[in-house]
Structure formats: structure tokens, C-alpha cells
């Protein structure tokens, strides 16, 4: 008997009917999306590197019909040379618990850069747990017949080739440095590349006079760094960073600080470029992979004399170096390799700022030996004051705020867990669990239907127009299902007897809850920013403040609804 065509049924009803021939439903994988970033920097944050990885993985899943996203895992500022990472370990726990049976990464290096161990996970651990592994940009899928890990490994070899090429380029740079050629486009304030010869350095006619003035104020008038910065600010001279942007765009955006700082003046006074000498290899970097930078020891510097016309007379430059040495020699810490004392005791660095001008607060010692935080901009910014606050007073206030935060969190979580252990809440949790399970079944049916729809199109039982119409309808239904699953899962999670608002947040509180004194690690874990105002007024902003506000509001909502009775 010939097979009955379903084409007429599709056309007449205008909606998708169940296939006349029963086919085996295709398995739908519950995927964990894993992303890792080795080093979190301002540049990475601006580019949203970790978010871009996740976006790529989600787009990949959207293009499949047998994968649904169960969870997302991230490790930020974590090396790939070992597997002791919070996000990775959490993913492995979910694999062992059977919550996910598919792992998707951007490429093998995101799983780990210890490729022996990464290969062990891909070829032994994941298959043991019957977990599908996909490396998107490597084109590797363990469920595909004949999947070969050597594809990923070839990309690793390409990486090593690129790293070797980068070393050769740096060697070429060094060769040009020794010849006196300029191969750096980022020149110091007061200097520019010759428009006729990009390898030649010349004076910037707009800013070179400012550089000479700085040296003259320092040498001839014995002005200090902050005093020189204040003079330039009072005269309306915009600082180097703002000037660089202004020169390119001919406008000064609001997010740039045009003011001079004492530290900028100090660095300029020791810059040998102004005397006509080039200095290279001052900093080393691994720009290919981790984008790390470090300061090279002085013996590794490459200094080439008289590579360009000086903008500061050499005699004036040498006098400036003599005065700099004298200042350093008379410093309280001269000859000491940062013994530690103040640098190690300052837990805040750039997190503590002046509430009025926004400058960093610095920890300094007075002649009496007392340690105080003072505004770093009080000498260079009009209308600002020192705003001194003792080290102990600030530490006590920060610890007080953190402890209040932790206590409120613990109280709120205990209340929610008590509520969630009540019969009505447990019943609600079970209902939501069933709903999530049913929604996943609907998603699986939709995936099977999409597969059947394609087979019908391939067998010419429906035409292209019908296929596109039904496929578009399925895609809309899938998007709605995924949205509903996300909403219900989040709602269900809040009724869990072991409810956890955030694993990282909970881990930080459990770690420091019984610590009675402030530490650097505690500050790193909780503090986002500290604003210090006059009369010792302090405002402490914590990383989890918004989350705590939401948690308290939700707890109050559950209590008022009668769940807590």
C-alpha cells in the first residue's frame, strides 16, 4: 500500500496536525553553557568579553532543535591551567546530579589550557557521565559520528604558531629600537610622529612649551609636583589624556577628566624622551593570550641616545634628575623596598574616593605617626579639602556596614527557609516542579515536530512556503516556551527548601561571617566604593547592596502574604 500524503491535511487546516506515522522522539539535551575569562580588565569589561562568549553559545543553541539551556556557568579572572574554578566545579556537581547532560563552550581553551587534562575530561569524564560536549568555534561535537578531538588540537597548534610569530615581531621591534627608529605610535605628551616620516619623532608645537614650563617650574622655581599641577589647572591647560582625545576628535567629552595630577607631573619629569633619548622595553607584556603587563628591571631597558631633537635642553633635564634623586633620597622610605607598612594596610586603593571631587583617598602618616586617609586632589582641585579620616575610624565603619549587611542577609534567608519548609510552600514547589517538567516535555515535542516538519519538506509533502510558515510558528512557540521555563524556574527556585539567592554571595558571607576584624580579602569580596566627605562622614557602597534590597523586599512580601504565619 502506498504511503498516504499529509499535504492536503496541512493545507486544509492551516495548523500542524500530529504526524500520521509515529516516529521516535529525538532526545533533547539539557545544556550547561560554560564561559571563562582569564583576566578581567577595564578593556575586557568594556568589550563585555565574558558576555560575548555567552551570547555566542546562546546563538548556537538557538540554531539547534535538540538542545535547551538548563544553566549558565562563568569563571572570571580564572586561569585555564588548572580546573579549581568555582563555576567549573559547580557545573561538574550538576553533571553528577544529572541536572545537565550537555556541556557547550566557545572553544577547547575555554574549558582549560592544560590540554592534557582538558582532553581527559572530553574523552573520559564526560563520556562516563554520558555528557555531550560541544566546542562551537572548533566545530567539535562528541555526539557526531567520527568526532575527532584533533580538530581542537589543530587550533591549539595554530595558537602556538601565532605566539611564536608575536615573538618574532617583538624581536623586529627591538632591532628597530637599537637603530633609533620609532615604531611606537603612542608617544608622550609634547611629542608627535613626523607626518612626513612616521619613524621620526618631533615636538608637538601645541604642547612642547607646556613640557618645558613644567621642567622650569620644577628646577628653577623649586615647585613640587602638586604645586605644578595646580598652576596648570588654574591656567586652564588640559591634561595629557584629555589632550590626546581632544587632538583626535577636536572636542572634549564629559567623561574625560581634563585636570593635571601630581603623579602625572612626576612621571613626565623622569621621561628621557624629552631630552632626545628613546627608552624601550620599559614594560613587558603577553598581549597574545592573557594580555598581562609588567615592569621590566632597569637592566633590561633599551636606551638609545639622541634619536630625535630634544624639547627640553639636556642641561635642564639633568638638573631635574638631580632634584628628583634628592627628593627621593630625603623621602622617609628611601632605600626601602616598600616595607609595607602603609601600602599593605590600605585595603581600599582606588575604592576609597573623595565624596566631593572624586579623587582617590591616600593613606599617609603624619609627623606624630598617626595614619590618616586624605583626599588626593585637595592640592590640585579648587574648593576641595583634605578631609582627613583616621585609618582605624574608616576600617571600623566599613566593618560595621559589612557586618550589618551579613546579618540582614542571614536573617532574611533563615526566614525564607522557614517559610519554604511549611506545607503550603512545599506544595507550591511541587506544583511548579511539575509545571517545569511539563514545559520541558512540550519543548521536546516541539523539537520532534520540527524534525518531522523538515522530513515532510524533504519528501516534498509540503512546499517551501508551508515549511517556512510552520517553522516560523514553531520558532515563536519555542521562544515563548523558553521564556515561560525561565520564569517558572526562577519562581520555583524561590520556594526551594534550600533556597540560595546567589552562590557567590552566600559563599562570601559564610566565609567572613565569623571574622571579627577587617581584612583585604573581606574588602575585595564586599566593597564596591567608599565615599568620604567632610566631618568624617562616610558612605560605603557594597557589591551586593542591590541584591540585598531585593531579598529583603521579597522576604517582606512573603511574610505579608501570610506565608510566614
N, C-alpha and C positions, 0 to 999 in steps of 0.2 A: 504493500500500500504506500502511495506517495505521501510525503510529509505535507501536512496542512499548512498553508501560508497564513501568517498572522497579520499580513499587511493591511487587509481590509478592516480588521478589528481596530488597528491603530488609527486609521483614517476616520472611521465612523464615530468612534467615541471621543476622540480628541484628548484622551488621557491614557496613561500607561496601565495596561492590564497585567495580571500575573502571567508569566510565560506558560504556554500550554504544555511545554516539555519541562519537566522538573530537572534542574541542574544542580550540581553540588555547589553550595555557597562557598565563595572564596574566603580564606582565612584573613581576618583583619588584624593587623599588628598594632599593639599599644606601644607607642614610641616614646622614648625619652630623648629630648634634644639636648646635646651637651656642647657647651662653648667654653673656651679657655683663652685667657689673655695673660701673657707672661708678665708684662709690666704696664701698670696703669699710670699714664702721664696725662698732663693737660691736653697734649695733642691727641692722645687716644680718646679722651673724653669728648673733645670737640668733634672728632670723626665718628664717635659712637661705635668704636670697633667691635666691642662685645655684642652690642645691639645689632650691628650689621651681620655678624655671624648668625645670630638667632633669626634674623629676617630671611637670610638665605635658606636656612633649614626649613622655615615655615613655608616658604615658596615652593621648596622641593616637595614637601608633604602635600601641598595643595594640588600639585600635578600628579599625584598618585590616587589610586582608588582602593588601596588595600592597607592604608596606614592612617591612624588617628593619633593626635598628640595627646599623650597622657600627662607628661610633666616636662618641665624645663629645668636644666641644671647649669649653673655657671660657676667658674672659678676665675676670679680676677686677681691679678698680681700674684699668680702662682706659676712656678717653674714647671716645665714639662719633663724635667729629668727624673722626677720620681712621681709616685702615684698617691702620696699622702696629701690629698686635697679634699676639702670639705664637700664640695659639690660632687666630685667623682665618687667619694665614699658613700654619699647619700644615694647616688644612682645605683651603686653596687648593692646597697641594702634593699632598694626597691626591686632589683633584679632577683635577689634571693627570696624576697617575699612574693614574687610573682606578679608584682604590680605592672611591670613593663616587660615586654619580650622583644623589643627592638631598640637599638641604640643608633642615633644618627649624629654624625659630626661633619664639620666642614671638610677636613682632610685628616689624614692619619696623625699629623703633627699636633693637632688639637687634642687628640686622645693622649699623646705623650711623645716626647722627644727621645726617650730611652726606647729605641726602636726594637730592641730585643724583647723588652718587657711588653711593649705595645703589641708586638707580634704574638706574644704568648696569650694576651687577652683575646686577640682576634681569632687565633687558630685553636685555642684550647678552652679558655674560660668561658667565652660567650657560647661556643657550641655545646659545652657541658650543660649550661642552663637553657639551651635551645633558644638562644637570643640571636636575632638577625642583626647584622652590623652593616651600616652604610656609611661610606666616606664620600660625600657628594662630589667635590671637585676632583677627587681621584678616580671617580667613576667605578668605585668598588661597591658591590652588593653581595654579601655572603649567601643570599638566597638564590642568586643567579647560578645556573649550571656552568661549571668550569671557571667560577670566580677565582682570580689569581691575585694574591697579595703582592706579586712582583710589580703590578701597576703602581701601587702606592710607593713601593721601594724605588721605582724609577724616578718618581717625583723627588724623593729624598736625595738621590744622586744628583738630580738637577740642582737641588738646593746647595749641595756641597760645591758643585761647579760654579754657581753664582757667587758663593762665598769666596772661592779661590779667585774669581775674576775681580771681586771687590778688592782683594789684597793687592792684585797687580795694578789696579787703578791707583791705590794709595801709594804704591811704590813709584808710579809715574809722577804723582804729586810731589813726592819727596825729591825726585830728580829735578823737577822744575823749581822747587824751593831753593835748592842749592845753587841754581843758576841765577837766582834773583827774580824769577818771573812770578807774577801774581796770578794764582789760579783760584783765588777766593773772591766771590762776588760780594761777600758781606764784610765791608770794610768799616773801620772805626769812624766815629763821629769826627768830622773835619777832613776826611779823606774821601776820594772817589776814584773810580776807574776812568782812565783816559778814553773819551769817546772814539778817538782815532786808533787806539791800541788797548784792548781790554786787559792785556797782561801788564800794563804800566799804571802805577799809582800816581795821582796828582792831588793837589789840595782842592778842597771844596771851597769855592770863593765865598759862599754864604756863611759857612760855619768855622772855617780855619781861624778867623780873627777871634772867635769865642774861645777856641782852644788856647791860643797864645795868651789871651787875657787871663784864663784860669791859671796858667803857669806863672804869670807875672804877679797875680794876687797872692799866690802861694809862696813864691820865692822873695819877691821884693817887699810885699806888704805883710808877710807872715800871717796871712789869714788861714783859718782852719777849714776843713772840708765842709762842715755845715755852714760856716760863715760865707764861703764862696757860693754854695748852693742858694743861700738866702739872697745874696746880691743878684744872682742871675734871675731868680724868681721875681724879685722886686722890679727888675728891668724888663720883665716880660719875655725872656728868652725861653723858648720851649725846649724840653729835654731831648736827649738823643733818640729814644724810642719813638716819641711822638713826632719828632722831626723826620725820621726815616719814613714814617707813614705819610706825613704831610708832603714830602718830596715826591712820592709816587702818585698820590691822589689829589694833591693841591687843596686838601681840606682836612680838618682835624676832627675826627669823630668823638662823640661824647664819652665813649668807653676808654679813651686813652688819657692817662694822667700826664699832662704836659710839664709837670714840675720837676725840678732838679732835686737830687738827694745827695747827701754827703758821701755815701758809698760809691755813687757814680763818679764823683769828682776824684775820689781816692784812686779808683781803678784807672782813670784817664791819666793821672799824674805819673803812673808807672808804666805807661804804654810806650814801648820803644819805637813804634811806627811813627810817632810824632817827631822823632829825631832822625828819621830817614832810614831806620833799620827794620827789617822784616823779622818777625818771630813766628815760627811754625811749630806744629806738633805740641802745642801747649796742652791740648786736650786729646785724649784718645777716645775712640768710640767703636761700638759694634753696631753700625747703622743698618746692617743687613737683616739681622734677626730680632734681637731684643731691644735695639735702639738705646743701649746704655751708653753713658758718657762718664769719663773720669779724668782727673787732672794728672798729667804725666809729671814725673820727677824732673827737676830742673836740668839734670844732666842729659835728658832725652830731648830737650828743646833744640830746635834748629834755628839759629840766629844768623842772619846774613846782613852785613853792614852796608850802608849806602846803596840801597836798592832803589831809592827814589828821593826826590827833593824834600828835605825836612820842612815842616811848617813851624816848628819850634827850634830856635837856634840851639845847637848842641851844648853850648856853654850853659844856657838857661836850663836845659833838660838835665844836665849833670848836677847842677845846683839843686834842682828839685829832688833828684835821687838822694843827694846827701841829706837834705832836710827830712825826707821820708825815713831814711835809716835812723836819723836822730830821734824822730818821733817814736819809731818802733822800739828803739833802744831804751827810751825813757818810759815806755809802757810798763805797767805793773806785771804783765805776763811775758815780757821779753825773755827769750831763751827757753821758755816752757812750751812743750807741745800740748797746748790746751789741757792743763791739768784737770780740767774737768769741772772744775768746781761749778761755775755758773752755767756753762753750756749744758752740762748733764742735769742740772737742777731745773732748767727751764723746760717744762713739759709741753709748752704751748707753741713755741716758734711763731709761725705766721697765723696761728689760730687766734691769738690774742691781739686785738686791734683797738685803736683809739676810737671811742664812740662818736667823736666829732669830726676828725679829719680822715679816719680810715687807715692811718699809718700803723705799722706793726709796733707793738709794745715790747721794749727790750728790758731784760733783767740786768741791772747794773749794781755795783757795790758803791756805797757812799764812803766818805773818809772815816766814818765811825764803824764801818764794817757791816752795816745793815744792807740787806738786799731788797731792792725795790724794782717794780716794773714801771717804766716811764714811756711816754709817747715818743716814738722815733721821729716824728715830724714837727715837734714843737719849735725847733730852731729854724725850719725852712718854710713853715706854713703860717700865714698870718692868722692871728686870732686864736691859735691853739696853745695849750699849756702843757706842762709835764705830766699832770695827772698821776702823781706817784701813788702807788699802792704796794704795800709790803708783800713779799713773796708768800709769807705764811697766811696773810689775810686772803689773798686770791686763791691759794690752794684750798683753804678751809671752805670758801664759798663754793668752789667748783665741786668739791667732795660732797658738800651738803646737798647741792642740786642733784647730783648723780644718785645719791642715796634716796632722796625723795622719789626720784624717777623710778628706781628699782623697787621701792616699797609699794608704790602705787600699782606698778605692773604686777607684782606678786599678789597683792590683794585682789586686783581685778581678775587675774587668771584663776585664783582659788575660788572666787565667787562663780565664775563661768563654769568651772569644772563641777562644782556642787550642783549648779542648775542642770548641767548636762547629764548628771547621774540620776536625775529624777525620772520617774516612769514616763511622764508625758514627753520629755525631751528625747528619751531613748526611743520611744515610739515614733517621734518625728524623724529621728535619724534613720530608722529602718525604712520609713516611707520614702525618704529622699534617696536612700541607697537603692531601693527598688526602681525608683524613677531614673536614676543614673544608669542602672543596668538596662532598663528598657530602652533608654535613649541610645545606648551603645548598640543594642540589637537593631534598632531602626537604622543606625548608621551602617551597620554591617549589611542589612538588607538593601540599602541604597547602593552600597558598593557592588553587591552582587547584581543588582538590577542594571547598574551602569555597564558592567561587564556583558550582561546578556544583550543590552541595547546595542553595544558595539558589534557583537556577534551577528545580530539581526541585520545591522547595516552592512557588515562584511558579506553576508549571504544575500544581500540585495532584497531583503524582506521589507525594508523601509528605505526611503530615499534620503539624500543628504539633508534636505530641508527638514524632514521629520526628525532625523537624528539630531540635528543642531537644536531644534526646538525642545525635544525631550531632554537632551543633555543640559541645556541651559536651565530647564526646570529642575533637573536633578541637582545641579550645582547650587541653585538658590535654596533648595531644600536642605542640602548638606550644610551650607553656611548657617542656616537657621538652626539646624540640629547642633552644630558645634558651639554656636553661641549659647544655646539652651543648656548644653552639657557643662560648659564653663560656669554658667550662672548657678545651676543646681549644685554642682560640685563644690563651689565656694560656699554656698548656703549650707550644704551638708557638713562641710568641714567645721563650721561654727557650732554644730550640735554634737561633735565628736567628744566622747568622754575624756579623751586625751588631747583636747584642742590645743593647738600651738599657733600663736599669731605669726611668728617668724622664727625659724630655726636659729638664724644668726643672732637675732635679738635675745632669744631665750638662752642661747649658749653664753653670750656675753654677761647676762645677768646672773646666771648660775655660777659663772667663773669668778665674778667680783662681788657677789652679794655679801660675803662674809669678810671682805677685805676692809680693814678699818683705817687705812691710810692711802693717800693718793699715789698712784704710780704712773709712769709714762704710758704703759700698755693700757691702763684704765682710761686715760685721756684719749688715746688713739681709738679705743673701742667706742667711746660715747660722745666725745666733744666735737662739735662741728665748728663753732665760732664763739669767741668771748668778746663782748664789747665793754670797754671800760670808760666811764665818764668821770666828771669832777666829783669831789667829795666822796670818793671811794665807791660810787655806785657801779655795780657790775650786773650785766645781763649775760647769762650763759645759755647758748643755744646747743641742744643735744641732737645727735643724728636721728634718734628715734622719736623726737617730740611729736611729729605729726601722727605716727603710728600709735603712740600712747593716747593721744587725744581721741583717735578713732576707737581704740579699745575701751576707754572709759565711757565714751558715748554709747557704744554697743552694750556694755555691761549694764548701764543705767536703763537702756531701752528694754533689755530682757527682764530686769527687775520690775520696771513699771508695768510690763505686760503680764506680770503675775507669775512668771516662770520661777522666780526666786522664793516664792512663798512656801 
